[in-house]
Amino acid sequence: MKKSNVLHTVLNLIFLIIFNAVFFVLGGIDYKISAWISYGFIHFAYFMLLLTKFFIREGKSSKVFSLSLHSISSIYFLIELLTGAIFILVSPESYKAALLVQLCIAGLYGIILLINMIANERTADAEEKRQYQIAYVKDASIKLKMLLDRVNEKEARKKIERIYDAVYSSPVKSHPDLGQIEHQILQSIYELENAVSSGSKDTIIPLADSLLGAVNERNMRLRALN
């Protein structure tokens, strides 16, 4: 185990050690049910705070997701710690108030946490989709630009320039229905690269014409879908 992991584990255990030491030293095990319920809820809140890092969706905004979820769990832990401490100190004969109050607090925390997790999932999905959309135009443009640097034949170069201009000026926004044709366009660029490498003008010209038609079709379909 790495030293940093050991230190984090020790840090996480400090609260549990101190809290349990105070709890058992002051009262032993002679507590009413309401106090034991509060003891359990405090531990639950603390463990949820530690587990929050596993609920964070990886992505461009993961730091924002982390801050929002940790803030929610931290606030819940502090509220529960205060509420639980009050019930432990008062130790009412009936356990119902302690159970219902802390159960409601935990339920409210769960709802807020899940709402934020759902919102984070949607944001992360939208970011991934946006990155994919940008990647299509960016990757295709870069590959075509590199092809232009390798083509000297006038007619072939002119056709590739037209494809490059069409792709470069294409809308970045995409649509799920266009996934197949965009994949075909990228595959066609790969085939065009092979044709340029072999120096076959007879192959380059029809491939370039077909590719330009596919790019224009993609853009037309996108306008129709929007």
PEMO-V803818 format. One line per field, one symbol per residue. ss: DSSP state (H for helix, E for strand, L for the rest). psi: psi as a letter, one per 20 degrees, with the letter a starting at -180 (. if undefined). burial: 1 if it has 24 or more other C-alpha atoms within 12 Angstrom, else 0. Layout:
BEGIN
ss=???
psi=???
burial=???
END
This chain:
BEGIN
ss=LLHHHHHHHHHHHHHHHHHHHHHHHHHLLLLLHHHHHHHHHHHHHHHHHHHHHHHLLLLLLHHHHHHHHHHHHHHHHHHHHHHHHHHHHHLLLLLHHHHHHHHHHHHHHHHHHHHHHHHHHHHHHHHHHHHHHHHHHHHHHHHHHHHHLLLLLHHHHHHHHHHHHHHHLLLLLLLHHHHHHHHHHHHHHHHHHHHHHHLLHHHHHHHHHHHHHHHHHHHHHHHHHL
psi=pqhhhghhggghigggggghggghghicjmqrhhghghgghghghghhghihhiippqahkhhgggggghgghgggggghggghhghgghmqgpigggggghhgggggggggghghgghhggggghgggghgghhgggggggghghhhiiphpgggggghhhggggghjqphqaqhijgghhghghhhhghhghhhhikohhhgghgggggghgghgghghghhh.
burial=0000000000000001000000100000001001111111111111011101001110000000110111011111101110111011001000000110011011001000100110010001000000001011101110111011001000011011111101110111111001001110110111111011000000011011111101110110000000
END
